[in-house]
Amino acid sequence: MQLILWAAIVVISVALDQISKYIVVLKLKPVGTADFINGILGFSYVENTGAAFGMMKGFRWVFIVLSTVAIIAIGIYLVKCRKKVPPLLGISLAMIVGGGIGNQIDRIANGFVVDFLEFQFMDFAVFNIADCFVTVGAFLVLIDILFVNRNLFSDGRDSGEGKDKKSAGNPADKAS
């Protein structure tokens, strides 16, 4: 059941990203910019040859290879470990995969990624829906690891595993 949910998240995120980019190319590319919420959020058509938020322009093939490896690795992890993957972590990784695929489609098909969302109230890079999925997914992975499933990567050495349960918490046993 988890695999179906994760696959749905990937499909929905790719669809939202690609549909939004299609509309942007059709409607926004000819005009360049448009206000959405004046002074807060606007649309600006940008052909980004770099990574997320316009970083490292000109490394297209590096991004294609690294993104492909990351997408495949996360996909294999989700499939092979599906019974052990905590719910929030699975959802987060599916968001990252969906966003990665959305931008990967652009990089391979066009040689650039279409970015169009722009915060007007601060100096910030223009970005797209796929970037949002990757960023929110990465943030949720951190939340999951730091707060929800703090022992996710623990090997059990400091958790009391392997000790006699009666003596594990008895201060008198530690004194002897």
C-alpha positions, -999 to 999 in steps of 0.1 A, spaced: 0 0 0 29 24 8 43 19 -27 10 30 -42 10 61 -21 46 69 -29 41 63 -66 10 85 -66 30 113 -49 57 109 -76 31 110 -105 12 139 -90 43 160 -84 57 153 -119 22 161 -134 19 194 -115 54 204 -124 51 196 -161 16 210 -165 26 243 -148 57 245 -170 36 239 -201 13 267 -192 42 290 -184 59 283 -218 26 289 -236 14 320 -217 43 336 -199 73 331 -222 59 356 -247 55 383 -221 84 374 -197 69 385 -164 35 389 -147 24 398 -112 4 373 -93 2 387 -58 16 422 -63 48 428 -42 48 392 -29 48 366 -57 52 370 -94 59 350 -124 92 354 -144 101 331 -173 137 318 -169 155 291 -188 178 277 -161 208 258 -172 220 253 -136 208 234 -106 180 243 -82 176 280 -78 200 287 -106 232 275 -90 261 261 -110 250 270 -145 265 250 -174 269 216 -157 239 200 -175 253 165 -180 266 164 -144 231 173 -131 216 147 -154 239 119 -142 237 129 -105 200 133 -106 195 100 -123 217 82 -98 199 99 -69 164 91 -83 173 54 -89 190 50 -55 160 65 -37 136 44 -58 155 12 -50 156 21 -13 119 27 -12 111 -6 -30 135 -28 -12 130 -13 23 93 -4 20 83 -23 51 109 -5 72 106 30 58 88 53 82 57 70 67 70 106 67 103 95 53 87 76 24 64 105 16 94 129 17 116 108 -5 87 104 -30 84 142 -32 122 145 -38 120 118 -66 90 135 -82 106 169 -82 139 154 -95 120 137 -123 102 169 -132 134 189 -136 151 159 -153 125 159 -180 133 195 -188 170 191 -187 170 161 -211 143 175 -234 152 212 -235 188 215 -222 174 237 -194 148 238 -167 119 262 -169 117 283 -137 89 309 -132 80 314 -95 96 346 -80 93 360 -45 91 398 -51 96 408 -15 131 395 -13 161 388 -34 157 351 -42 162 329 -72 134 321 -96 122 285 -91 95 260 -102 71 235 -87 97 206 -90 121 227 -69 93 231 -43 88 194 -41 125 187 -37 130 214 -11 99 205 10 108 168 7 143 175 19 130 196 48 106 168 58 134 142 56 154 164 81 123 168 104 118 130 102 154 121 111 159 148 137 125 148 155 102 120 145 124 89 140 156 100 158 168 64 160 164 57 123 201 53 117 210 40 151 228 7 154 212 0 188 245 2 208 233 30 231 196 20 233 200 -7 259 195 -36 234 212 -68 243 213 -60 280 193 -79 306 161 -59 310 162 -61 348 197 -47 352 196 -22 323 180 5 344 190 -6 379 216 18 394 226 -8 420 237 -32 393 259 -5 378 277 1 411 288 -36 414 
